[in-house]
């Protein structure tokens, strides 16, 4: 009898981690789907002003994104470390504002489109979730890239829109700016915008 109980415990312990991971992945996909539905409902609401919509969209996406990580990745290690602590804080705030505004601008273009969930792919320490915007029968892929944060759990650190990474795009843009000048000058340009 004892061997049977130990055998069942061993089998259960082998199965449990994979079922927990499967449940976690399903919850992650459901969380993204709910946030997208919420954002689309906000953008489509004719009773709200553009400013009200933006505030609500930002509230919906804030829990999903790690904007600080996106900012750091976009500037690169060397560029980020060349800033003082105060400048790093200001850079993250400016970058976050820029990303949120850009996201709101783009999502407003898709207010009448249908967004469908695609597949979830686990890659080492990352998860990618594909979504598709159905625009006049043509599907356009958007991939949300997640990493696991000790403080917040799974959060988005990058988004690929039609095969183009937001982080890589900014990294190239910022690298060009840094070749011409310093991180301090880049910060001044972000402030001006």
Phi, psi and omega in degrees: 000316180299321179295322179296315180297315178297321178296316178295320178298316180297315180296317179297320181293331177287323183280328187300312181301319180292325179288327177293317178297317179298318179295317179299317179297317180296320178295322179297314179296320179293321178298315179296316180300316179296318180295318179297316178299318180297314180297317181295323177294320179296311183297328182275352183286109182287346182275354181255146175285166179300318180295318178297319179299315182299315180301314181291322177298315180299319178297326180286325185266339182309314182294339184274331189255147169253085184295327179296318178296317178300318181297313181297315179297323182290327181273334182087156185300312184295313180297318181294316182289342179284349179270150174289169179302318180294319179293322177299316179298314180295319179301313180299318179296315180295316179296315180301315178300316180297314181295314181298316179298316179297318179299314180297318178300314183292316184293330177296331177292334183258017186299332181259006184263160177265133178247127182244146177280141176253212184268161177251131179239130176264128179228106182046254183254023182228158173228135176244131176241122179272140170230160181227132174264122179267103181246106180053044178083354179257124181270128177245125186273137172232125182249124176264124183255125183249150166228163181266117177263133179300327183278326190237356184082210182285122179224156182278130178245350180196158177224130174261122177248114182054041177083004181247121180283131177297314182298314181295322178299311179293323180299317177296315179299313181291324178298319177297319178296320182290332176293325181280330184208203182258171175298329179295321178290323176299317178299319178297320179293320177295322177299318183294330181280000000 
